[in-house]
Structure formats: C-alpha cells, structure tokens
Amino acid sequence: MRNKIIYVVILLVSLSLQSIAQKFQPGYIITDNLDTVYGLVANNNFIENGKFCQFRKTDSSEVTAYQPSEVASYRLTDGKYYISKEVIIDSLRQRVFLEYLIKGKANIFYLRNPNGEYYFIQKENDTLVSLSSDEIHLANNQMTKSKKYTGTMKYILKDAPQLYNEIDKSQLDHKSLIKIAKDYQNVVCKDESCLIYEKKTKSKIGLAISSVIGTYKYYSASELGKTKWNKIGLLSYGITLEVSLPQLNERIGFKPSLLYGKSKFSITDVETKYVSVSSSYSTSDIEIPLMIQYKFILQKKYLLYFNLGPYLDYSFLYVEESYYYDSFSDIKLKTNLDQTKSDYLSLGAGASLGTKIMISKKIYIDMAATSDLLFRSGGLNKCLINGIVSIGYCFE
C-alpha cells in the first residue's frame, strides 16, 4: 500500500511539472530600449497576462516575471500580443499589460482584471481612451447599461461618418470592436492593411457516446460492522457534453454527462453470531456528473485533464429475494418482502483524471479514471471507482 501511495505522489508531481512546462510557448519580449529577446512566454489566463509576463530563454532557464513597468511589450509567436500602457480604472492610475486586439489607424486594446472587462481605443499616436457602458438604475430596481462607448467612438472616428450606423449597432466585445477598427482602416487608408493580433476564442462543443465500466460499494455508517456490502460490478452508458470556455480560460471547460446503468448485488445483515439475513438486489441508476474540467497539458493532438464537480444519482432499487439464515441450526428460510421496490436521490462529488486524443480534426477518443462519493439521507451511501471511454465529435 505504501508503494502505491508513493507511486501516485510521484505521478502527480511529474504531471504538475509537465503542466508548468506546457504553458510556456515560443514568443518574445521587447525591452524598454526596444530590443527584442526571443524565448518562451507563459500563456497564462487573461487576468494574469495583464499583470505580468513570465519569460525564460530556454526550457532549462530560470523563469523571470516581468512587470508592466519593466518591459514595453511581449508576445506569443502567432498568438496574443500584450503592450505596456498606463490606464485609469475606477479612478486609479495604473500601468498594466493591455492585449493588443488590432493595430491600424485605430488600435483596440483589451484588459480583464478581477473587477471586470475593459476596452480601449487609440487613434494612431493620440491619447488612449476608455470605452465603457454606464449602469443605469431604473425605478423598479432593475439595472440596465447604456452604450456610452458609441458616442466616444463616433467622436474619435469622426472622419468616417459612414461607420456611425455600424457603431450604433455594435456591442462592447472583441468581435464588434475589431470589425469597426478594420472597416475604419478600409475607409481612411485603403492602401494599408491592419494587423489583427486577437487570438480566436470561439467556444468548442464536443458530444460523445460514453461507456462506464467499474465497481461501486454501498456503505452505511450507522450499520458499520453489522452489515456486509459486497462490491458491485457496474456497466453504464450515455452521452457526454464538452464545452470549452476560452473567454474565461482556454484551459477551463464544462463537462456534464447523462448516464444510465444496471447492476445486481447482495447484502448480508448480521443479526447475531449465528443469525443473518441475506438479500439479493437489482438496481437501475440515472447518473448526472456535472464536471468542471481543467486541461493541465494542452497539445494540438491530445490533452490531459482533471475533472472535479458535483454528482447526482437517481436509483431504482428492487429487492428480488431475501433469506433468513441460522447457521447454528442450519435453517434457511425465505422471508416475506414488505417492500420490493424503492427509489432515492443521492448527491455527492466526483473527480477524474483522463486524456483526450484527436484521431481526426473532428473525432476524438476520451479515456478517464474516476472516483465518486455519493450521500443519501438515511445513511445509505455509495462509493464508485470507474473507467470511462468515450467517442466524440467536435463542433466548432
């Protein structure tokens, strides 16, 4: 047992180290002296990318965390581009890394911090201007938002009045603002094209057919030591939905499943040293794990992930037969069954470690080992250890 624990610890540590290594991607930093230094840049989440840049020259080099006051900009090769700028947010002047969404005659920048999302526009060498929506409180205690930013954009892009209608219909998001800046470029400078740095963050949805093979065991704390529960073989099948959440974090996803399974088992209630009651059961289960997925190793053809989340289980329990047994007198009698059917809802939590392998551009295989613990009022709890294999199709 001790060796198994040591092996699991070593495995988790190695996977964690791989996770740290995999978030570094080819890129470069540009110093305040406008020198370009190539190496590896950490692809962190939106909030962290706005606070600092983690950089190292090679895989074996030490990691240096640069603050916005220490470098002019940084970029992941063919990916996100961040530039150091001084902005005012909530009346506080601060220097941050803004994500460069599009560069041209009108530049659009983006920042996410724990308080929300912020967009900025800058017309060539003019002042950086914030684009915002004002919150308006209505008489019925409801709240709405005005499109204050549309007036700001019309003023800044006043030399292209043909865009006013598009600005009025726009939303304060990546897609709308990039399109306006691109259209503005085509109006005022058709001979030059703009550069779009924004990395596409379109959500991906996968739908898979899943099969579950494993074992579970009922147990009751109130009857511990008096009731013997045998381990039960499990075979379930169903569908699994996988939704990526790149606007939140490209490593985060939501992964719910709807599974159905059947099993048979027996229970022995120990009354005394010689007397016991043995019962045979069959059960049908509807299982709904609602997992949050974190992809800690993310490659083009495969990924490794960890899932954690709530687990719902609705079971139909059938008592098929029950026997009273006295081993002292060697008597075995079939008991009267007062209730042969019951149903109950169990709530708990589940965790899994798995890998997803793309076998084509759209089709993938997903394999995971899971452990789940379910609780029900009355003390009949359930522990599951399963293996899941899924074949899915990715929609974009």
ROVEXKOL-196925 format. One line per 10 residues: number of its first residue (from 1); for each residue x, y, z of C-alpha. Coordinates in nm, 2 decimals, always signed. Example, Ala and Ser with C-alpha at 12.3 -4.5 7.8 and 13.67 -1.06 7.14 Angstrom:
1> +1.23,-0.45,+0.78 ~ +1.37,-0.11,+0.71
//
This chain:
1> +0.00,+0.00,+0.00 ~ +0.28,+0.24,+0.09 ~ +0.45,+0.18,-0.25 ~ +0.12,+0.26,-0.43 ~ +0.09,+0.59,-0.24 ~ +0.45,+0.68,-0.33 ~ +0.38,+0.60,-0.70 ~ +0.07,+0.82,-0.71 ~ +0.25,+1.11,-0.55 ~ +0.54,+1.08,-0.80
11> +0.29,+1.06,-1.08 ~ +0.10,+1.37,-0.97 ~ +0.42,+1.57,-0.92 ~ +0.55,+1.48,-1.26 ~ +0.22,+1.57,-1.42 ~ +0.23,+1.91,-1.24 ~ +0.58,+1.98,-1.37 ~ +0.47,+1.89,-1.72 ~ +0.17,+2.12,-1.68 ~ +0.40,+2.41,-1.59
21> +0.63,+2.33,-1.88 ~ +0.34,+2.31,-2.13 ~ +0.21,+2.66,-2.06 ~ +0.53,+2.81,-2.20 ~ +0.52,+2.87,-2.57 ~ +0.76,+3.03,-2.82 ~ +0.75,+3.41,-2.81 ~ +0.95,+3.72,-2.73 ~ +0.97,+4.03,-2.51 ~ +1.05,+4.38,-2.62
31> +1.25,+4.58,-2.37 ~ +1.22,+4.95,-2.29 ~ +1.52,+5.00,-2.52 ~ +1.32,+4.83,-2.80 ~ +1.55,+4.53,-2.80 ~ +1.37,+4.20,-2.90 ~ +1.46,+3.90,-2.68 ~ +1.33,+3.56,-2.81 ~ +1.25,+3.27,-2.58 ~ +0.95,+3.11,-2.42
41> +0.65,+3.31,-2.28 ~ +0.39,+3.17,-2.04 ~ +0.03,+3.15,-2.18 ~ -0.15,+3.23,-1.85 ~ -0.51,+3.33,-1.81 ~ -0.64,+3.68,-1.91 ~ -0.61,+3.83,-1.56 ~ -0.25,+3.71,-1.50 ~ -0.14,+3.82,-1.85 ~ -0.25,+4.17,-1.77
51> -0.04,+4.18,-1.45 ~ +0.29,+4.02,-1.55 ~ +0.48,+3.84,-1.82 ~ +0.66,+3.51,-1.73 ~ +0.96,+3.46,-1.96 ~ +1.26,+3.23,-2.00 ~ +1.51,+3.20,-2.28 ~ +1.52,+2.81,-2.29 ~ +1.34,+2.52,-2.13 ~ +1.61,+2.49,-1.87
61> +1.64,+2.86,-1.79 ~ +1.50,+3.02,-1.48 ~ +1.16,+3.19,-1.51 ~ +1.16,+3.57,-1.48 ~ +0.83,+3.76,-1.41 ~ +0.83,+4.10,-1.57 ~ +0.60,+4.37,-1.45 ~ +0.44,+4.62,-1.70 ~ +0.69,+4.89,-1.58 ~ +0.99,+4.66,-1.68
71> +0.93,+4.58,-2.05 ~ +0.75,+4.75,-2.33 ~ +0.56,+4.45,-2.46 ~ +0.55,+4.08,-2.51 ~ +0.40,+3.83,-2.75 ~ +0.34,+3.46,-2.81 ~ +0.45,+3.38,-3.16 ~ +0.15,+3.39,-3.39 ~ -0.07,+3.45,-3.08 ~ -0.16,+3.70,-2.82
81> +0.03,+4.03,-2.81 ~ +0.05,+4.25,-2.49 ~ +0.17,+4.60,-2.46 ~ +0.25,+4.81,-2.15 ~ +0.02,+5.10,-2.11 ~ -0.08,+5.34,-1.83 ~ -0.46,+5.35,-1.78 ~ -0.71,+5.48,-1.54 ~ -0.96,+5.23,-1.40 ~ -1.20,+5.31,-1.12
91> -1.02,+5.65,-1.08 ~ -0.69,+5.47,-1.01 ~ -0.40,+5.53,-1.24 ~ -0.20,+5.21,-1.31 ~ +0.03,+5.05,-1.56 ~ -0.08,+4.72,-1.70 ~ -0.03,+4.49,-2.00 ~ -0.32,+4.55,-2.25 ~ -0.39,+4.29,-2.50 ~ -0.35,+4.43,-2.85
101> -0.66,+4.32,-3.05 ~ -0.60,+4.51,-3.37 ~ -0.33,+4.76,-3.49 ~ -0.40,+5.02,-3.76 ~ -0.52,+5.37,-3.79 ~ -0.74,+5.29,-3.49 ~ -0.60,+5.05,-3.23 ~ -0.82,+4.84,-3.00 ~ -0.69,+4.71,-2.66 ~ -0.84,+4.48,-2.40
111> -0.79,+4.41,-2.03 ~ -0.95,+4.18,-1.78 ~ -0.90,+4.21,-1.41 ~ -1.09,+4.07,-1.11 ~ -1.34,+4.36,-1.13 ~ -1.44,+4.31,-1.49 ~ -1.35,+4.37,-1.86 ~ -1.22,+4.69,-2.01 ~ -1.17,+4.80,-2.37 ~ -0.96,+5.10,-2.50
121> -0.92,+5.27,-2.83 ~ -0.63,+5.48,-2.96 ~ -0.61,+5.65,-3.29 ~ -0.25,+5.62,-3.40 ~ -0.05,+5.85,-3.17 ~ -0.34,+6.01,-2.99 ~ -0.44,+5.96,-2.63 ~ -0.56,+5.62,-2.51 ~ -0.94,+5.64,-2.45 ~ -1.15,+5.40,-2.24
131> -1.47,+5.25,-2.39 ~ -1.74,+5.19,-2.13 ~ -2.10,+5.13,-2.06 ~ -2.27,+5.33,-1.79 ~ -2.50,+5.14,-1.55 ~ -2.85,+5.30,-1.52 ~ -3.08,+5.21,-1.22 ~ -3.45,+5.21,-1.31 ~ -3.74,+5.29,-1.09 ~ -3.84,+4.92,-1.05
141> -3.49,+4.84,-0.90 ~ -3.38,+4.69,-1.23 ~ -3.05,+4.78,-1.38 ~ -2.95,+4.83,-1.75 ~ -2.65,+4.96,-1.93 ~ -2.62,+5.25,-2.17 ~ -2.40,+5.25,-2.48 ~ -2.18,+5.53,-2.37 ~ -1.89,+5.39,-2.58 ~ -2.07,+5.45,-2.91
151> -2.06,+5.83,-2.86 ~ -1.69,+5.80,-2.77 ~ -1.61,+5.60,-3.09 ~ -1.81,+5.84,-3.31 ~ -1.61,+6.13,-3.19 ~ -1.27,+5.95,-3.23 ~ -1.36,+5.81,-3.57 ~ -1.54,+6.13,-3.68 ~ -1.36,+6.13,-4.02 ~ -1.56,+5.82,-4.11
161> -1.92,+5.91,-4.06 ~ -2.03,+5.62,-4.28 ~ -1.95,+5.40,-3.98 ~ -2.19,+5.56,-3.74 ~ -2.47,+5.32,-3.81 ~ -2.24,+5.02,-3.75 ~ -2.12,+5.18,-3.43 ~ -2.47,+5.22,-3.30 ~ -2.55,+4.85,-3.36 ~ -2.22,+4.73,-3.21
171> -2.16,+4.55,-2.89 ~ -1.88,+4.61,-2.64 ~ -1.69,+4.29,-2.73 ~ -1.39,+4.17,-2.93 ~ -1.58,+4.09,-3.25 ~ -1.77,+4.42,-3.29 ~ -1.48,+4.64,-3.20 ~ -1.23,+4.46,-3.42 ~ -1.47,+4.48,-3.71 ~ -1.52,+4.86,-3.66
181> -1.15,+4.92,-3.65 ~ -1.09,+4.71,-3.96 ~ -1.37,+4.89,-4.15 ~ -1.23,+5.23,-4.04 ~ -0.89,+5.12,-4.18 ~ -1.06,+5.05,-4.52 ~ -1.22,+5.39,-4.52 ~ -0.93,+5.62,-4.43 ~ -0.64,+5.42,-4.56 ~ -0.72,+5.16,-4.82
191> -0.36,+5.11,-4.93 ~ -0.25,+4.98,-4.58 ~ -0.40,+4.67,-4.41 ~ -0.43,+4.65,-4.03 ~ -0.29,+4.37,-3.81 ~ -0.53,+4.16,-3.61 ~ -0.35,+4.01,-3.31 ~ -0.65,+3.88,-3.13 ~ -0.64,+3.50,-3.09 ~ -0.98,+3.35,-3.18
201> -1.16,+3.24,-2.86 ~ -1.46,+3.07,-3.01 ~ -1.61,+2.80,-2.78 ~ -1.59,+2.44,-2.90 ~ -1.86,+2.19,-2.82 ~ -1.80,+1.81,-2.82 ~ -2.07,+1.55,-2.80 ~ -1.96,+1.19,-2.71 ~ -2.11,+0.85,-2.66 ~ -1.98,+0.72,-2.33
211> -1.95,+0.38,-2.16 ~ -1.86,+0.32,-1.80 ~ -1.70,+0.01,-1.66 ~ -1.62,-0.02,-1.29 ~ -1.73,-0.10,-0.94 ~ -1.91,+0.06,-0.66 ~ -1.99,-0.02,-0.30 ~ -2.28,+0.07,-0.07 ~ -2.20,+0.15,+0.29 ~ -2.38,+0.29,+0.59
221> -2.20,+0.45,+0.88 ~ -2.49,+0.36,+1.12 ~ -2.46,-0.01,+1.04 ~ -2.08,-0.03,+1.00 ~ -1.96,-0.37,+1.14 ~ -2.31,-0.53,+1.13 ~ -2.39,-0.51,+0.76 ~ -2.17,-0.67,+0.49 ~ -2.19,-0.50,+0.15 ~ -2.03,-0.67,-0.14
231> -1.86,-0.48,-0.43 ~ -2.08,-0.44,-0.73 ~ -1.99,-0.46,-1.09 ~ -2.12,-0.16,-1.30 ~ -2.18,-0.11,-1.66 ~ -2.33,+0.23,-1.77 ~ -2.37,+0.41,-2.09 ~ -2.49,+0.75,-2.21 ~ -2.38,+1.08,-2.36 ~ -2.12,+1.34,-2.25
241> -2.12,+1.71,-2.35 ~ -1.80,+1.90,-2.35 ~ -1.80,+2.28,-2.37 ~ -1.48,+2.49,-2.38 ~ -1.48,+2.83,-2.21 ~ -1.20,+3.02,-2.38 ~ -1.33,+3.36,-2.27 ~ -1.29,+3.25,-1.91 ~ -0.97,+3.05,-1.96 ~ -0.87,+2.83,-2.25
251> -0.78,+2.56,-2.01 ~ -1.12,+2.55,-1.84 ~ -1.43,+2.36,-1.97 ~ -1.77,+2.23,-1.86 ~ -1.83,+1.86,-1.90 ~ -2.17,+1.72,-1.79 ~ -2.29,+1.36,-1.86 ~ -2.61,+1.17,-1.86 ~ -2.56,+0.80,-1.79 ~ -2.78,+0.50,-1.73
261> -2.67,+0.17,-1.58 ~ -2.79,-0.15,-1.42 ~ -2.64,-0.39,-1.17 ~ -2.71,-0.67,-0.92 ~ -2.57,-0.73,-0.58 ~ -2.64,-0.90,-0.24 ~ -2.63,-0.77,+0.12 ~ -2.59,-0.97,+0.44 ~ -2.73,-0.83,+0.76 ~ -2.56,-0.99,+1.06
271> -2.81,-1.02,+1.34 ~ -2.61,-1.23,+1.58 ~ -2.31,-1.46,+1.57 ~ -2.53,-1.73,+1.40 ~ -2.82,-1.54,+1.25 ~ -2.81,-1.33,+0.94 ~ -3.04,-1.21,+0.66 ~ -2.92,-1.22,+0.30 ~ -3.09,-1.02,+0.03 ~ -3.05,-1.00,-0.35
281> -3.10,-0.67,-0.52 ~ -3.10,-0.52,-0.86 ~ -3.07,-0.15,-0.93 ~ -3.12,+0.09,-1.22 ~ -2.93,+0.42,-1.20 ~ -2.96,+0.75,-1.37 ~ -2.63,+0.93,-1.31 ~ -2.56,+1.30,-1.39 ~ -2.20,+1.41,-1.32 ~ -2.15,+1.79,-1.37
291> -1.78,+1.82,-1.40 ~ -1.56,+2.13,-1.44 ~ -1.26,+2.04,-1.65 ~ -0.91,+2.18,-1.62 ~ -0.67,+2.09,-1.90 ~ -0.32,+2.09,-1.75 ~ -0.14,+1.96,-2.05 ~ -0.27,+2.11,-2.38 ~ -0.14,+2.00,-2.71 ~ -0.29,+2.01,-3.07
301> -0.34,+1.63,-3.09 ~ -0.40,+1.54,-2.73 ~ -0.46,+1.68,-2.38 ~ -0.45,+1.56,-2.02 ~ -0.72,+1.69,-1.79 ~ -0.85,+1.68,-1.44 ~ -1.23,+1.69,-1.37 ~ -1.40,+1.79,-1.04 ~ -1.76,+1.87,-0.97 ~ -2.10,+1.77,-0.82
311> -2.26,+1.43,-0.89 ~ -2.63,+1.34,-0.89 ~ -2.75,+0.98,-0.88 ~ -3.12,+0.87,-0.90 ~ -3.16,+0.50,-0.83 ~ -3.44,+0.25,-0.85 ~ -3.37,-0.04,-0.61 ~ -3.55,-0.37,-0.64 ~ -3.54,-0.64,-0.37 ~ -3.56,-0.97,-0.57
321> -3.54,-1.22,-0.28 ~ -3.44,-1.24,+0.08 ~ -3.34,-1.53,+0.31 ~ -3.32,-1.57,+0.69 ~ -3.03,-1.80,+0.78 ~ -2.95,-1.96,+1.11 ~ -2.60,-2.12,+1.08 ~ -2.63,-2.28,+1.43 ~ -2.93,-2.49,+1.33 ~ -2.86,-2.48,+0.96
331> -3.20,-2.33,+0.87 ~ -3.26,-2.12,+0.56 ~ -3.60,-1.96,+0.51 ~ -3.73,-1.72,+0.26 ~ -3.85,-1.40,+0.43 ~ -4.17,-1.20,+0.35 ~ -4.09,-0.89,+0.14 ~ -4.28,-0.59,+0.27 ~ -4.14,-0.36,+0.01 ~ -3.98,-0.48,-0.32
341> -3.91,-0.15,-0.48 ~ -3.78,+0.19,-0.37 ~ -3.61,+0.49,-0.53 ~ -3.39,+0.75,-0.39 ~ -3.17,+1.05,-0.49 ~ -2.81,+1.07,-0.39 ~ -2.59,+1.38,-0.40 ~ -2.21,+1.39,-0.39 ~ -1.89,+1.48,-0.57 ~ -1.67,+1.32,-0.83
351> -1.32,+1.36,-0.96 ~ -1.14,+1.21,-1.26 ~ -0.81,+1.21,-1.44 ~ -0.81,+1.15,-1.82 ~ -0.68,+1.21,-2.16 ~ -0.84,+1.32,-2.49 ~ -0.69,+1.22,-2.82 ~ -0.79,+1.36,-3.15 ~ -0.79,+1.09,-3.41 ~ -0.90,+1.33,-3.68
361> -0.99,+1.70,-3.70 ~ -1.33,+1.64,-3.55 ~ -1.34,+1.30,-3.39 ~ -1.18,+1.22,-3.06 ~ -1.14,+0.94,-2.80 ~ -1.17,+1.03,-2.43 ~ -1.05,+0.79,-2.16 ~ -1.06,+0.86,-1.79 ~ -1.04,+0.70,-1.44 ~ -1.29,+0.84,-1.20
371> -1.38,+0.82,-0.83 ~ -1.71,+0.94,-0.69 ~ -1.87,+0.96,-0.35 ~ -2.25,+0.99,-0.31 ~ -2.45,+1.06,+0.01 ~ -2.82,+1.00,+0.08 ~ -3.03,+1.09,+0.38 ~ -3.08,+0.78,+0.59 ~ -2.72,+0.67,+0.57 ~ -2.71,+0.46,+0.25
381> -2.40,+0.60,+0.08 ~ -2.22,+0.48,-0.23 ~ -1.85,+0.49,-0.34 ~ -1.77,+0.44,-0.71 ~ -1.45,+0.37,-0.89 ~ -1.49,+0.36,-1.27 ~ -1.32,+0.38,-1.60 ~ -1.49,+0.58,-1.88 ~ -1.43,+0.55,-2.25 ~ -1.60,+0.80,-2.49
391> -1.60,+0.85,-2.86 ~ -1.70,+1.20,-2.96 ~ -1.74,+1.46,-3.23 ~ -1.63,+1.82,-3.20 ~ -1.85,+2.10,-3.33 ~ -1.69,+2.45,-3.38
//
